[in-house]
């Protein structure tokens, strides 16, 4: 995905429901695939928003899903989802 498309995606996501919460935080805690966001994207995002992205990585959808389903999703501001739903099995 091009950085411009990522910026548009995040801008839409943040403006829809995260802006009031993030306006109070300097860091955005993102639960994400490793190497998904480029350093230039994170730098551009920080310059445009005033917030720093702090990434915590998962390596499989099962790890991500088990973290969410175990009730630990609240420690993240944004969780990267690339499928339509959580794997509940």
WOLIN-V210956 format. One record per run of one state. SS is the DSSP state (A for helix, B for strand, O for the rest). FROM is the first residue (numbers start at 1). TO is the last residue. If there is no record, write none. Layout:
# WOLIN-V210956
ss=SS from=FROM to=TO
ss=SS from=FROM to=TO
This chain:
# WOLIN-V210956
ss=O from=1 to=2
ss=A from=3 to=22
ss=O from=23 to=26
ss=B from=27 to=33
ss=O from=34 to=38
ss=A from=39 to=49
ss=O from=50 to=51
ss=B from=52 to=58
ss=O from=59 to=60
ss=A from=61 to=75
ss=O from=76 to=77
ss=B from=78 to=79
ss=O from=80 to=89
